[in-house]
């Protein structure tokens, strides 16, 4: 399992359009077999700050995700909405172990 946190700062006048694009991407991403979870989070005290939490079942799943039409559409749509380039951090799951309640 691979967990990726994608940090994005959006231009203030593009926040609502960014949310719409991200929700569409997330909804479609959840239909991919390699994606277990795809959350779109907005920071409460700064609505221009977003965090995408992408949980992949395999190490190859992110590459497959980036080949989908919905990802390419999202990337093209939001490119000019970002105030600064997005950044990401990759994590490995430690606990709970898979299969535990």
DAMOCOR-V375114 format. One record per residue. RES is the residue in three letters. SS is DSSP state (a for helix, b for strand, c for the rest). PSI is psi in whole degrees, 0 to 359 (NA if undefined). OMEGA is omega as a letter, one per 40 degrees, with the letter a starting at -180 (* if undefined). Layout:
((RES	SS	PSI	OMEGA) (RES	SS	PSI	OMEGA))
This chain:
((UNK	c	136	i) (UNK	b	129	i) (UNK	b	129	a) (UNK	b	128	i) (UNK	b	120	i) (UNK	b	118	a) (UNK	b	128	a) (UNK	b	130	i) (UNK	b	126	a) (UNK	b	147	i) (UNK	c	136	a) (UNK	a	323	a) (UNK	a	1	a) (UNK	a	5	a) (UNK	a	311	a) (UNK	a	317	i) (UNK	a	323	i) (UNK	a	316	i) (UNK	a	316	a) (UNK	a	314	a) (UNK	a	319	a) (UNK	a	322	i) (UNK	a	320	i) (UNK	a	316	i) (UNK	a	316	i) (UNK	a	314	a) (UNK	a	315	i) (UNK	a	324	a) (UNK	a	325	a) (UNK	c	346	i) (UNK	c	352	i) (UNK	c	138	a) (UNK	c	334	a) (UNK	c	359	a) (UNK	b	124	i) (UNK	b	328	a) (UNK	b	148	a) (UNK	b	92	a) (UNK	b	142	i) (UNK	b	115	a) (UNK	b	142	i) (UNK	b	131	a) (UNK	c	133	a) (UNK	c	319	a) (UNK	c	359	i) (UNK	c	93	a) (UNK	c	357	i) (UNK	c	354	a) (UNK	b	128	a) (UNK	b	154	i) (UNK	b	124	i) (UNK	b	126	i) (UNK	b	108	a) (UNK	b	121	a) (UNK	b	115	a) (UNK	b	144	i) (UNK	c	331	a) (UNK	c	165	i) (UNK	c	337	a) (UNK	c	344	a) (UNK	a	324	i) (UNK	a	321	i) (UNK	a	319	i) (UNK	a	319	i) (UNK	a	317	a) (UNK	c	351	i) (UNK	c	354	a) (UNK	c	154	i) (UNK	a	321	a) (UNK	a	325	i) (UNK	a	314	a) (UNK	a	321	i) (UNK	a	315	i) (UNK	a	310	a) (UNK	a	318	i) (UNK	a	318	a) (UNK	a	317	a) (UNK	a	354	a) (UNK	a	316	a) (UNK	a	2	i) (UNK	a	343	a) (UNK	b	135	i) (UNK	c	328	i) (UNK	c	161	i) (UNK	c	143	i) (UNK	c	158	i) (UNK	b	158	a) (UNK	b	155	i) (UNK	b	133	a) (UNK	b	141	a) (UNK	b	154	i) (UNK	b	141	i) (UNK	c	130	i) (UNK	c	313	a) (UNK	c	147	e) (UNK	c	157	i) (UNK	c	150	i) (UNK	c	140	i) (UNK	c	350	i) (UNK	c	148	i) (UNK	c	NA	*))
